[in-house]
Amino acid sequence: MKQPKIFTTSFASVYPLYLQKAEKKGRTKSEVDKIIFWLTGYDEKTLQKQLNQKINFEEFFEQAPRINDNVSLIKGTICGYKIEEMEEGLMKNIRYLDKLIDELARGKAMDKILRK
């Protein structure tokens, strides 16, 4: 079965799009990074390393120190898919990140985005 193209897409090529989406709405790079850190367990140094190595999304999530235990609190629809109905795995992790970046761009407070 053919994998979705996003799995083999470089995370470093999509990261600037996340930044652009957030910054267009008055949000910051540090807020985007904070979301990524919360979701994946990366920190500033390890995220930069992944960006420099231009690893793909599959490797990005495989190598993530830990996926946050509270991801199950992320609900809603992204790209036409209900997150809570998706099977666990790489695509769901990618959709979690997409959803969190969307919430940031829509002006949601960081505490709510990070499910505090």
VMD Tcl script that builds the backbone (N, CA, C; Angstrom):
set m [mol new atoms 348]
animate dup $m
set s [atomselect $m all]
$s set {name element resname resid chain x y z} {
  {N N MET 1 A 0.839 -1.175 0.000}
  {CA C MET 1 A 0.000 0.000 0.000}
  {C C MET 1 A 0.894 1.250 0.000}
  {N N LYS 2 A 0.565 2.200 -0.825}
  {CA C LYS 2 A 1.374 3.410 -0.963}
  {C C LYS 2 A 1.168 4.341 0.226}
  {N N GLN 3 A 2.284 4.850 0.755}
  {CA C GLN 3 A 2.224 5.786 1.871}
  {C C GLN 3 A 1.803 7.169 1.372}
  {N N PRO 4 A 1.094 7.915 2.223}
  {CA C PRO 4 A 0.804 9.299 1.856}
  {C C PRO 4 A 2.107 10.080 1.660}
  {N N LYS 5 A 2.113 10.998 0.720}
  {CA C LYS 5 A 3.311 11.772 0.391}
  {C C LYS 5 A 3.861 12.541 1.589}
  {N N ILE 6 A 2.987 12.988 2.478}
  {CA C ILE 6 A 3.428 13.768 3.640}
  {C C ILE 6 A 4.414 12.991 4.508}
  {N N PHE 7 A 4.303 11.662 4.544}
  {CA C PHE 7 A 5.191 10.851 5.372}
  {C C PHE 7 A 6.648 11.028 4.957}
  {N N THR 8 A 6.880 11.175 3.656}
  {CA C THR 8 A 8.247 11.281 3.147}
  {C C THR 8 A 8.659 12.726 2.858}
  {N N THR 9 A 7.767 13.660 3.149}
  {CA C THR 9 A 8.073 15.076 2.979}
  {C C THR 9 A 8.978 15.533 4.114}
  {N N SER 10 A 9.949 16.339 3.785}
  {CA C SER 10 A 10.870 16.871 4.786}
  {C C SER 10 A 10.110 17.769 5.771}
  {N N PHE 11 A 10.295 17.511 7.052}
  {CA C PHE 11 A 9.686 18.372 8.063}
  {C C PHE 11 A 10.203 19.800 7.906}
  {N N ALA 12 A 11.483 19.947 7.560}
  {CA C ALA 12 A 12.088 21.275 7.390}
  {C C ALA 12 A 11.431 22.066 6.262}
  {N N SER 13 A 10.834 21.391 5.304}
  {CA C SER 13 A 10.169 22.112 4.210}
  {C C SER 13 A 8.777 22.597 4.609}
  {N N VAL 14 A 8.172 21.976 5.593}
  {CA C VAL 14 A 6.832 22.358 6.044}
  {C C VAL 14 A 6.892 23.325 7.228}
  {N N TYR 15 A 7.935 23.225 8.022}
  {CA C TYR 15 A 8.096 24.088 9.199}
  {C C TYR 15 A 7.938 25.572 8.864}
  {N N PRO 16 A 8.564 26.084 7.787}
  {CA C PRO 16 A 8.366 27.509 7.458}
  {C C PRO 16 A 6.901 27.842 7.142}
  {N N LEU 17 A 6.155 26.879 6.640}
  {CA C LEU 17 A 4.733 27.097 6.362}
  {C C LEU 17 A 3.944 27.218 7.660}
  {N N TYR 18 A 4.317 26.425 8.664}
  {CA C TYR 18 A 3.697 26.563 9.984}
  {C C TYR 18 A 3.980 27.962 10.535}
  {N N LEU 19 A 5.236 28.390 10.413}
  {CA C LEU 19 A 5.612 29.721 10.900}
  {C C LEU 19 A 4.844 30.811 10.158}
  {N N GLN 20 A 4.784 30.680 8.860}
  {CA C GLN 20 A 4.099 31.675 8.041}
  {C C GLN 20 A 2.627 31.778 8.415}
  {N N LYS 21 A 1.991 30.643 8.597}
  {CA C LYS 21 A 0.571 30.624 8.966}
  {C C LYS 21 A 0.352 31.341 10.297}
  {N N ALA 22 A 1.199 31.062 11.268}
  {CA C ALA 22 A 1.072 31.673 12.585}
  {C C ALA 22 A 1.409 33.165 12.547}
  {N N GLU 23 A 2.495 33.504 11.879}
  {CA C GLU 23 A 2.949 34.897 11.852}
  {C C GLU 23 A 1.985 35.807 11.097}
  {N N LYS 24 A 1.306 35.263 10.088}
  {CA C LYS 24 A 0.289 36.037 9.362}
  {C C LYS 24 A -0.810 36.513 10.300}
  {N N LYS 25 A -1.044 35.751 11.337}
  {CA C LYS 25 A -2.106 36.056 12.298}
  {C C LYS 25 A -1.564 36.702 13.568}
  {N N GLY 26 A -0.329 37.187 13.502}
  {CA C GLY 26 A 0.235 37.899 14.645}
  {C C GLY 26 A 0.831 37.021 15.723}
  {N N ARG 27 A 1.000 35.744 15.452}
  {CA C ARG 27 A 1.626 34.850 16.427}
  {C C ARG 27 A 3.114 34.750 16.130}
  {N N THR 28 A 3.868 34.058 16.996}
  {CA C THR 28 A 5.328 34.080 16.884}
  {C C THR 28 A 5.934 32.701 16.650}
  {N N LYS 29 A 7.199 32.732 16.199}
  {CA C LYS 29 A 7.971 31.502 16.022}
  {C C LYS 29 A 8.089 30.766 17.354}
  {N N SER 30 A 8.298 31.508 18.436}
  {CA C SER 30 A 8.457 30.850 19.743}
  {C C SER 30 A 7.175 30.117 20.142}
  {N N GLU 31 A 6.021 30.637 19.752}
  {CA C GLU 31 A 4.762 29.937 20.052}
  {C C GLU 31 A 4.635 28.661 19.215}
  {N N VAL 32 A 5.026 28.731 17.952}
  {CA C VAL 32 A 5.011 27.529 17.103}
  {C C VAL 32 A 5.945 26.483 17.698}
  {N N ASP 33 A 7.152 26.918 18.066}
  {CA C ASP 33 A 8.120 25.986 18.653}
  {C C ASP 33 A 7.597 25.396 19.960}
  {N N LYS 34 A 6.968 26.208 20.775}
  {CA C LYS 34 A 6.422 25.729 22.051}
  {C C LYS 34 A 5.399 24.611 21.814}
  {N N ILE 35 A 4.590 24.762 20.792}
  {CA C ILE 35 A 3.614 23.725 20.435}
  {C C ILE 35 A 4.335 22.445 20.028}
  {N N ILE 36 A 5.359 22.585 19.188}
  {CA C ILE 36 A 6.116 21.403 18.743}
  {C C ILE 36 A 6.797 20.735 19.927}
  {N N PHE 37 A 7.388 21.532 20.821}
  {CA C PHE 37 A 8.040 20.970 22.009}
  {C C PHE 37 A 7.026 20.203 22.856}
  {N N TRP 38 A 5.855 20.808 23.064}
  {CA C TRP 38 A 4.812 20.182 23.888}
  {C C TRP 38 A 4.362 18.861 23.274}
  {N N LEU 39 A 4.137 18.860 21.974}
  {CA C LEU 39 A 3.616 17.664 21.309}
  {C C LEU 39 A 4.638 16.541 21.235}
  {N N THR 40 A 5.899 16.882 20.942}
  {CA C THR 40 A 6.888 15.851 20.609}
  {C C THR 40 A 7.956 15.587 21.661}
  {N N GLY 41 A 8.152 16.526 22.568}
  {CA C GLY 41 A 9.223 16.374 23.543}
  {C C GLY 41 A 10.561 16.899 23.055}
  {N N TYR 42 A 10.619 17.372 21.812}
  {CA C TYR 42 A 11.857 18.011 21.357}
  {C C TYR 42 A 12.079 19.285 22.167}
  {N N ASP 43 A 13.316 19.755 22.176}
  {CA C ASP 43 A 13.623 21.065 22.740}
  {C C ASP 43 A 14.251 21.893 21.627}
  {N N GLU 44 A 14.680 23.101 21.949}
  {CA C GLU 44 A 15.198 24.003 20.910}
  {C C GLU 44 A 16.367 23.377 20.147}
  {N N LYS 45 A 17.289 22.774 20.876}
  {CA C LYS 45 A 18.483 22.188 20.256}
  {C C LYS 45 A 18.135 20.980 19.383}
  {N N THR 46 A 17.305 20.088 19.899}
  {CA C THR 46 A 16.990 18.877 19.131}
  {C C THR 46 A 16.069 19.174 17.950}
  {N N LEU 47 A 15.178 20.155 18.093}
  {CA C LEU 47 A 14.343 20.551 16.951}
  {C C LEU 47 A 15.221 21.125 15.850}
  {N N GLN 48 A 16.146 22.000 16.202}
  {CA C GLN 48 A 17.031 22.596 15.202}
  {C C GLN 48 A 17.857 21.522 14.503}
  {N N LYS 49 A 18.297 20.528 15.248}
  {CA C LYS 49 A 19.056 19.418 14.657}
  {C C LYS 49 A 18.206 18.693 13.615}
  {N N GLN 50 A 16.944 18.430 13.947}
  {CA C GLN 50 A 16.053 17.745 13.003}
  {C C GLN 50 A 15.828 18.603 11.759}
  {N N LEU 51 A 15.677 19.903 11.945}
  {CA C LEU 51 A 15.495 20.805 10.804}
  {C C LEU 51 A 16.743 20.822 9.927}
  {N N ASN 52 A 17.913 20.863 10.537}
  {CA C ASN 52 A 19.168 20.878 9.783}
  {C C ASN 52 A 19.382 19.593 8.992}
  {N N GLN 53 A 18.941 18.476 9.563}
  {CA C GLN 53 A 19.124 17.182 8.906}
  {C C GLN 53 A 18.068 16.922 7.826}
  {N N LYS 54 A 17.056 17.783 7.771}
  {CA C LYS 54 A 15.988 17.672 6.772}
  {C C LYS 54 A 15.333 16.284 6.756}
  {N N ILE 55 A 15.080 15.777 7.960}
  {CA C ILE 55 A 14.430 14.469 8.061}
  {C C ILE 55 A 12.966 14.590 7.657}
  {N N ASN 56 A 12.376 13.481 7.260}
  {CA C ASN 56 A 10.970 13.497 6.844}
  {C C ASN 56 A 10.046 13.379 8.061}
  {N N PHE 57 A 8.753 13.542 7.821}
  {CA C PHE 57 A 7.784 13.506 8.917}
  {C C PHE 57 A 7.807 12.169 9.652}
  {N N GLU 58 A 7.960 11.084 8.914}
  {CA C GLU 58 A 7.992 9.771 9.558}
  {C C GLU 58 A 9.151 9.704 10.559}
  {N N GLU 59 A 10.337 10.102 10.142}
  {CA C GLU 59 A 11.499 10.093 11.027}
  {C C GLU 59 A 11.328 11.112 12.158}
  {N N PHE 60 A 10.749 12.265 11.831}
  {CA C PHE 60 A 10.550 13.307 12.836}
  {C C PHE 60 A 9.738 12.773 14.015}
  {N N PHE 61 A 8.649 12.078 13.728}
  {CA C PHE 61 A 7.823 11.554 14.818}
  {C C PHE 61 A 8.399 10.281 15.419}
  {N N GLU 62 A 9.070 9.448 14.624}
  {CA C GLU 62 A 9.720 8.251 15.177}
  {C C GLU 62 A 10.806 8.627 16.177}
  {N N GLN 63 A 11.545 9.697 15.878}
  {CA C GLN 63 A 12.667 10.110 16.716}
  {C C GLN 63 A 12.257 11.067 17.832}
  {N N ALA 64 A 10.991 11.437 17.863}
  {CA C ALA 64 A 10.514 12.355 18.908}
  {C C ALA 64 A 10.763 11.723 20.282}
  {N N PRO 65 A 11.292 12.512 21.212}
  {CA C PRO 65 A 11.551 11.974 22.552}
  {C C PRO 65 A 10.316 11.347 23.203}
  {N N ARG 66 A 9.166 11.986 23.030}
  {CA C ARG 66 A 7.915 11.422 23.562}
  {C C ARG 66 A 6.754 12.229 22.991}
  {N N ILE 67 A 5.691 11.531 22.680}
  {CA C ILE 67 A 4.465 12.222 22.293}
  {C C ILE 67 A 3.719 12.520 23.594}
  {N N ASN 68 A 3.265 13.749 23.735}
  {CA C ASN 68 A 2.630 14.192 24.978}
  {C C ASN 68 A 1.449 13.292 25.346}
  {N N ASP 69 A 1.351 12.972 26.620}
  {CA C ASP 69 A 0.268 12.118 27.116}
  {C C ASP 69 A -1.111 12.744 26.921}
  {N N ASN 70 A -1.174 14.057 26.805}
  {CA C ASN 70 A -2.465 14.738 26.699}
  {C C ASN 70 A -2.965 14.928 25.270}
  {N N VAL 71 A -2.353 14.248 24.303}
  {CA C VAL 71 A -2.813 14.409 22.922}
  {C C VAL 71 A -4.251 13.933 22.743}
  {N N SER 72 A -4.687 13.036 23.585}
  {CA C SER 72 A -6.069 12.550 23.477}
  {C C SER 72 A -7.082 13.658 23.756}
  {N N LEU 73 A -6.616 14.768 24.356}
  {CA C LEU 73 A -7.504 15.900 24.619}
  {C C LEU 73 A -7.700 16.781 23.375}
  {N N ILE 74 A -6.910 16.518 22.321}
  {CA C ILE 74 A -7.042 17.285 21.077}
  {C C ILE 74 A -8.191 16.670 20.289}
  {N N LYS 75 A -9.197 17.462 20.073}
  {CA C LYS 75 A -10.405 16.982 19.382}
  {C C LYS 75 A -10.743 17.955 18.265}
  {N N GLY 76 A -11.595 17.512 17.387}
  {CA C GLY 76 A -12.060 18.388 16.320}
  {C C GLY 76 A -11.694 17.864 14.952}
  {N N THR 77 A -11.937 18.699 13.968}
  {CA C THR 77 A -11.727 18.316 12.583}
  {C C THR 77 A -10.566 19.108 12.007}
  {N N ILE 78 A -9.732 18.403 11.259}
  {CA C ILE 78 A -8.646 19.048 10.542}
  {C C ILE 78 A -8.538 18.387 9.175}
  {N N CYS 79 A -8.510 19.194 8.147}
  {CA C CYS 79 A -8.428 18.697 6.765}
  {C C CYS 79 A -9.555 17.706 6.459}
  {N N GLY 80 A -10.714 17.930 7.063}
  {CA C GLY 80 A -11.869 17.079 6.809}
  {C C GLY 80 A -11.912 15.784 7.603}
  {N N TYR 81 A -10.978 15.577 8.498}
  {CA C TYR 81 A -10.933 14.347 9.301}
  {C C TYR 81 A -11.175 14.671 10.762}
  {N N LYS 82 A -12.031 13.880 11.414}
  {CA C LYS 82 A -12.229 14.019 12.855}
  {C C LYS 82 A -11.051 13.315 13.532}
  {N N ILE 83 A -10.281 14.075 14.256}
  {CA C ILE 83 A -9.069 13.536 14.870}
  {C C ILE 83 A -9.376 12.368 15.794}
  {N N GLU 84 A -10.418 12.510 16.594}
  {CA C GLU 84 A -10.707 11.458 17.577}
  {C C GLU 84 A -11.132 10.138 16.940}
  {N N GLU 85 A -11.472 10.150 15.650}
  {CA C GLU 85 A -11.878 8.926 14.952}
  {C C GLU 85 A -10.739 8.287 14.169}
  {N N MET 86 A -9.598 8.945 14.128}
  {CA C MET 86 A -8.454 8.422 13.379}
  {C C MET 86 A -7.748 7.330 14.171}
  {N N GLU 87 A -7.151 6.385 13.430}
  {CA C GLU 87 A -6.330 5.355 14.059}
  {C C GLU 87 A -5.055 5.995 14.585}
  {N N GLU 88 A -4.537 5.455 15.696}
  {CA C GLU 88 A -3.271 5.940 16.239}
  {C C GLU 88 A -2.184 5.712 15.196}
  {N N GLY 89 A -1.228 6.583 15.153}
  {CA C GLY 89 A -0.116 6.401 14.226}
  {C C GLY 89 A 0.388 7.722 13.685}
  {N N LEU 90 A 1.228 7.614 12.677}
  {CA C LEU 90 A 1.902 8.780 12.122}
  {C C LEU 90 A 0.936 9.832 11.600}
  {N N MET 91 A -0.060 9.428 10.825}
  {CA C MET 91 A -0.987 10.416 10.260}
  {C C MET 91 A -1.725 11.162 11.374}
  {N N LYS 92 A -2.093 10.459 12.415}
  {CA C LYS 92 A -2.781 11.114 13.525}
  {C C LYS 92 A -1.857 12.125 14.201}
  {N N ASN 93 A -0.588 11.785 14.366}
  {CA C ASN 93 A 0.368 12.719 14.962}
  {C C ASN 93 A 0.540 13.965 14.090}
  {N N ILE 94 A 0.588 13.767 12.787}
  {CA C ILE 94 A 0.697 14.906 11.870}
  {C C ILE 94 A -0.544 15.780 11.980}
  {N N ARG 95 A -1.706 15.161 12.050}
  {CA C ARG 95 A -2.961 15.923 12.174}
  {C C ARG 95 A -3.034 16.651 13.519}
  {N N TYR 96 A -2.503 16.034 14.583}
  {CA C TYR 96 A -2.439 16.732 15.868}
  {C C TYR 96 A -1.658 18.034 15.713}
  {N N LEU 97 A -0.503 17.947 15.082}
  {CA C LEU 97 A 0.324 19.139 14.902}
  {C C LEU 97 A -0.403 20.174 14.049}
  {N N ASP 98 A -1.020 19.727 12.963}
  {CA C ASP 98 A -1.787 20.645 12.113}
  {C C ASP 98 A -2.884 21.348 12.911}
  {N N LYS 99 A -3.592 20.595 13.722}
  {CA C LYS 99 A -4.693 21.143 14.511}
  {C C LYS 99 A -4.181 22.196 15.504}
  {N N LEU 100 A -3.077 21.900 16.168}
  {CA C LEU 100 A -2.524 22.834 17.148}
  {C C LEU 100 A -2.058 24.127 16.471}
  {N N ILE 101 A -1.432 24.018 15.312}
  {CA C ILE 101 A -0.993 25.207 14.575}
  {C C ILE 101 A -2.210 26.003 14.108}
  {N N ASP 102 A -3.256 25.324 13.670}
  {CA C ASP 102 A -4.499 26.010 13.282}
  {C C ASP 102 A -5.097 26.771 14.459}
  {N N GLU 103 A -5.121 26.144 15.627}
  {CA C GLU 103 A -5.662 26.804 16.815}
  {C C GLU 103 A -4.849 28.054 17.142}
  {N N LEU 104 A -3.537 27.959 17.011}
  {CA C LEU 104 A -2.673 29.115 17.256}
  {C C LEU 104 A -3.011 30.242 16.279}
  {N N ALA 105 A -3.126 29.899 15.011}
  {CA C ALA 105 A -3.410 30.905 13.980}
  {C C ALA 105 A -4.793 31.533 14.157}
  {N N ARG 106 A -5.707 30.797 14.757}
  {CA C ARG 106 A -7.053 31.342 14.980}
  {C C ARG 106 A -7.138 32.179 16.257}
  {N N GLY 107 A -6.016 32.307 16.956}
  {CA C GLY 107 A -5.992 33.197 18.113}
  {C C GLY 107 A -6.293 32.553 19.448}
  {N N LYS 108 A -6.345 31.247 19.491}
  {CA C LYS 108 A -6.616 30.559 20.753}
  {C C LYS 108 A -5.454 30.788 21.727}
  {N N ALA 109 A -5.752 30.888 22.992}
  {CA C ALA 109 A -4.731 31.095 24.029}
  {C C ALA 109 A -3.831 29.869 24.145}
  {N N MET 110 A -2.546 30.103 24.403}
  {CA C MET 110 A -1.561 29.003 24.499}
  {C C MET 110 A -1.960 27.981 25.557}
  {N N ASP 111 A -2.466 28.417 26.711}
  {CA C ASP 111 A -2.878 27.459 27.742}
  {C C ASP 111 A -3.927 26.487 27.226}
  {N N LYS 112 A -4.848 26.983 26.421}
  {CA C LYS 112 A -5.891 26.120 25.858}
  {C C LYS 112 A -5.323 25.218 24.769}
  {N N ILE 113 A -4.431 25.758 23.944}
  {CA C ILE 113 A -3.809 24.954 22.890}
  {C C ILE 113 A -3.033 23.798 23.514}
  {N N LEU 114 A -2.313 24.074 24.582}
  {CA C LEU 114 A -1.490 23.043 25.236}
  {C C LEU 114 A -2.272 22.237 26.254}
  {N N ARG 115 A -3.572 22.376 26.216}
  {CA C ARG 115 A -4.496 21.572 27.042}
  {C C ARG 115 A -4.143 21.612 28.512}
  {N N LYS 116 A -3.915 22.843 29.028}
  {CA C LYS 116 A -3.594 23.014 30.453}
  {C C LYS 116 A -4.841 23.283 31.243}
}
mol reanalyze $m
mol bondsrecalc $m
mol representation Tube
mol addrep $m
